[in-house]
Structures are given as structure tokens and as C-alpha cells.
Amino acid sequence: MTTVLESCLEDVSPRVRQILEGSLDGGELSVVDGVVLSEARGTDLHALCLVADELRRQQVGERVSYVVNRNINFTNVCIKNCKFCAFARTIRSEQGYFLPAEEVVRRVQQARDMGATEVCLQAGLSPNLNGDSYIELCRLVKEAAPEIHIHAFSPEEVKFGASLKRVPFSEYLAELKDAGLGSLPGTSAEILDDSLRKTISPTRISTREWVDVVTSAHRLGIPTTSTMMFGHVESVEDRMRHMDLLRRVQRETGGITEFVPLSFVHEEAPLFARSEVPGVRPGPSGDDVLRLYAIARLMLGRDIPNLQASWVKEGLRTSQLLLSCGVNDLGGTLMNESISTAAGAHHGQLMTPATLRRTIRDAGRRPVQRDTAYRVVREFGETSEDDPSEPLDGVLDPDALFGSYDALTQDPRFHYEPRGLRVVGRARALAFS
């Protein structure tokens, strides 16, 4: 234990000190302990962050990673009506869109040419989709860019596709893997508590189903990420139980690559804007974000060592601050960001590799580019002098190059129509009938 940390711990409250010292000694953070730390303020909060930073150093070292990737949200039309979502549109909306196959291909190939190693495919649950849609989409992407890793389809989408095809999750996931799927985003988790889920998303995938999809994927050798949306109507106990459940899943399967806390973006979310649920908060406070990330390092770090800050949700300044609270990853370049933007996030849709590296170095850490599985693609030195020139670093206006969400919803070429669209150069349908 460092002298600075020892000195700081001398000034904290006895119960918090006991918990923090136990964590430093290798003890497991319980749900009750996490609840206690959720009340940390002032010196207690400073000590919590210092301990999280020390554990981060022990568990993953000084490197901070990022991935060059692109989001492709191929439709915003969705049959669900989740109260926290400002991205989805109904089948009758004038702002509904559905990207045709040739546009998906163009975006994948453009991402590859920009240096991306990953494309992330997530979208609304459109009535135009059928049981083979996601499978065909994976084949389409793999044929367009065989070297690209496909990180795609939330557990909600897997449930949707499997139900349309009328097969078990495991069988459907095996078909996706055969078609080229590399990993699943651990989204659609929000808070894994069914009573709370019924409040904010009554028709959403259940906790048991979410766990079934994720563990089925892991058994097939398909890794997943894990997430938690916080700062809305959940309690601190809900947060701690959520993370404890993720820890138990990881100990059973070992298939989770990272944990990504996601601050609730409230501005345009119906949950907040329409006051549909009493007591909803306008997202977490700054200190609440620091506490949550630091607690996540203490609770999950030994089992899920990679803790990612979402610059889309938090902004780059707060994300940099979180590098001193247990974080070791800054996520992806994204190129397109639609879901948080639609909810009111103001931090843009692209973060260039050069900007991420500068942010990491300014925090006194060493940048590395990784792939989806956290394998190092490229390691960089302490200065930017020898950094290679990358296509994304020259992008000054991402909206002009990649298009914005608003422009997409108004583009007549992509306007949603309840009809079939065909895979370019193929007789079989991508998934629309």
C-alpha cells in the first residue's frame, strides 16, 4: 500500500476504512459493502477512488485501451416501447428508417478502410425482420469484409430472432456464430431486476432470459460485454445486486470481456421528458458516477478486469477523470452514434484515435489499441511523435463523412416501409418479407 493511500485511509470513517482495507487485502466486496460505499462523500470518496486506482494498477497495469470500431444501427423501427429509449420509432413514424443491404455493406467497407477492426450492429426490433435476418446480416458483413469482427445483437435481439425462428437461444446463437458473429454486446440489461424492469420497460427481456442468452453464448465460445444503466429510478441496492449477478455469471462461464456502466441520458427519454414514472432522476450526479465506477472496480475487478468509461455518456473530460477511479478502457471510436444522441447526449458521434491517445497520455497512462477481445493491436509510446497517421485522425466533420442520426431519419432513400429488401447480388432475402 502506498504512503499516500495509507495516509488517506487514516482520515476516513471506520466502516468505509474497514471495507477498503479488506478490498486491498483481496477480500470480496459484498452487496452490503457496496451499498455502504455508495454513500461515500468527501474524504471517504477520495479514498474509495484511490483504492480503485490501486486495484486497477494491480489487476491490469498502466495501459489504457481503445478499439477502432463503427456502430451501424440499421433500423430505428421497433415493436417495443421502452420508457428510457428515445431512439426507437413506431412503424407509422415519418422518422423511421431501415438501411438496405447495399448501405450496410458500404458502411462496413468504409469502416474497414478507416482502420476499424470491429463493427457493432444493434437496432430496433422491426416487423420487417424474420428469423433469418440477423444470420443473413452476419453473412453479408463477412462477405463484404472478412477481416472485420462482428460485435452484434443484444440479448433482446437474440431473443427476438430466436422467437421468430422458433428455436432455443443456444441453437440460434450457434447459427449466428456459423454466419460470422464474433461477440455479443451485453446491452438490454439496464438493471437486472424484474420488478424494476416492469416499471421502465414492461415488455423487455426478463432477467432470467438475459442471463440465459449470455450464458448460452459463453458456452458456445461467444464472448459478451456487460452493462448497467444507472441514474434513473433504481436504488443503490439495485445497482449492487446487478453487479453481483454479473460477477456470478462470470464465475460460472468466464465469458464477459468488460463491464460498462452507462449513465442514464434523460433529456429526450420518455421516462423523464414525459414524467411517466414518479421519482425519475435526470441521470447520476458527477460524484455518483465516480462512486459507481470505483465500486465496480472493487466488486468486479478480479473477475471482470476491464472497466470501460463511456465517453458518449460521460464526455471525454469525465472519462479521463475516471481513469483515476479504476477505469482501464475508453471504448471505441464509434464513427456513428445514434442511441445516446437521440436521448440528448452532447458528446458527438466520433472520437478519433489521436484524441483518445492524447487523453490517455494526459492522464499519465500508456495508450494501446486493442481488438474486441482485448488483444493488443498496437502499443504506443509515451509521446505522440512516433504515432502513425490514421485515416480517422483527419476527420474534422464526422457528420459530413458518416452522416448524423437526424439526417438518417429524414433521408428518403432509407425511409422505413413495411416491405422486403434484398441482399445485393443474391436471390435470398436479407430478412424482410
C-alpha positions, 0 to 999 in steps of 0.5 A: 500500500502506498504512503499516500493511500495509507495516509488517506485511509487514516482520515476516513470513517471506520466502516468505509476504512474497514471495507477498503482495507479488506478490498486491498487485502483481496477480500470480496466486496459484498452487496452490503459493502457496496451499498455502504460505499455508495454513500461515500462523500468527501474524504471517504470518496477520495479514498474509495477512488484511490483504492480503485486506482490501486486495484486497477494498477494491480489487476491490469497495469498502466495501459489504457485501451481503445478499439477502432470500431463503427456502430451501424444501427440499421433500423430505428423501427421497433415493436417495443416501447421502452420508457428510457429509449428515445431512439426507437420509432413506431412503424407509422413514424415519418422518422423511421428508417431501415438501411438496405443491404447495399448501405450496410455493406458500404458502411462496413467497407468504409469502416474497414478502410478507416482502420476499424477492426470491429463493427457493432450492429444493434437496432430496433426490433422491426416487423420487417425482420424474420428469423433469418435476418440477423444470420443473413446480416452476419453473412453479408458483413463477412462477405463484404469484409472478412477481416472485420469482427462482428460485435452484434445483437443484444440479448433482446435481439437474440431473443427476438430472432430466436422467437421468430425462428422458433428455436432455443437461444443456444441453437440460434446463437450457434447459427449466428456464430456459423454466419460470422458473429464474433461477440455479443454486446451485453446491452438490454440489461439496464438493471437486472431486476424484474420488478424494476424492469416492469416499471421502465420497460414492461415488455423487455427481456426478463432477467432470467432470459438475459442471463440465459442468452449470455450464458448460452453464448459463453458456452458456445465460445461467444464472448459478451460485454456487460452493462448497467444503466444507472441514474434513473429510478433504481436504488443503490441496492439495485445497482449492487445486486446487478453487479453481483449477478454479473460477477456470478455469471462470470464465475460460472462461464468466464465469458464477459470481456468488460463491464460498462456502466452507462449513465442514464441520458434523460433529456429526450427519454420518455421516462423523464421528458414525459414524467411517466414514472414518479421519482425519475432522476435526470441521470447520476450526479458527477460524484455518483458516477465516480462512486459507481465506477470505483465500486465496480472496480472493487466488486468486479475487478478480479473477475471482470478486469476491464472497466470501460468509461463511456465517453458518449455518456460521460464526455471525454473530460469525465472519462479521463477523470475516471481513469483515476477511479479504476477505469482501464478502457475508453471504448471505441471510436464509434464513427456513428452514434445514434442511441445516446444522441437521440436521448440528448447526449452532447458528446458527438458521434466520433472520437478519433484515435489521436484524441483518445491517445492524447487523453490517455497520455494526459492522464499519465497512462500508456495508450494501446489499441486493442481488438474486441477481445482485448488483444493488443493491436498496437502499443504506443509510446509515451509521446505522440511523435512516433504515432502513425497517421490514421485515416480517422485522425483527419476527420474534422466533420464526422457528420459530413463523412458518416452522416448524423442520426437526424439526417438518417431519419429524414433521408428518403432513400432509407425511409422505413416501409413495411416491405422486403429488401434484398441482399445485393447480388443474391436471390435470398432475402436479407430478412424482410418479407 
